[in-house]
Amino acid sequence: RLERGRPRCAKAGVNNVQRQTVQADMTRKDKWCKRRNRTFDRVLVDAPCSGVGSWRRKPDARRTWGSVGYNNEGGNKRNVDKGLDRLKSLLPLQQSILRRAARLVKPGGRLVYVTCSLLPEENEHQVEEFLKCEEGKMSGWRLDVPTDFVVPFEAGNGNYLRLTPAQHGTDGFFAAVLRRQEEH
């Protein structure tokens, strides 16, 4: 999936981009990350997500969020919510990836967290949880809203970018820009 970015970067004339999958499992050592700790000016986290924002293009994907199943008691129908189960498994993964990627950003650098979801649990809540965690506080992370972006950051009291099919004619999309405090 990362390779799809290569032609986009070339088309934009960008040649100083490194694409790297970051291990989400914080208990395992990641030599690549360790060697590059606090070395990047910018890090983009395209977090794995529920994909709720892509339903405009992929309406059949909605079906994975709920289906009718049967319980063991007399064959009565019940709603089996596969999407919520998947979401519950994604949330810790997203947080882990966000924290690991944050270690790569040098002081004064930026971390951009994006999803193709419209769910606050995957978006604002993840960013806010990161800012409250020990790592977020110790390194002085803060939201850093761009003032010159094409689309205004209006979600979350102007702290986040949220594109919606209804308002922008695009897939659903979320972005947050964070800045690591400069060292003095």
Disulfide bonds with the S-S distance in Angstrom:
none
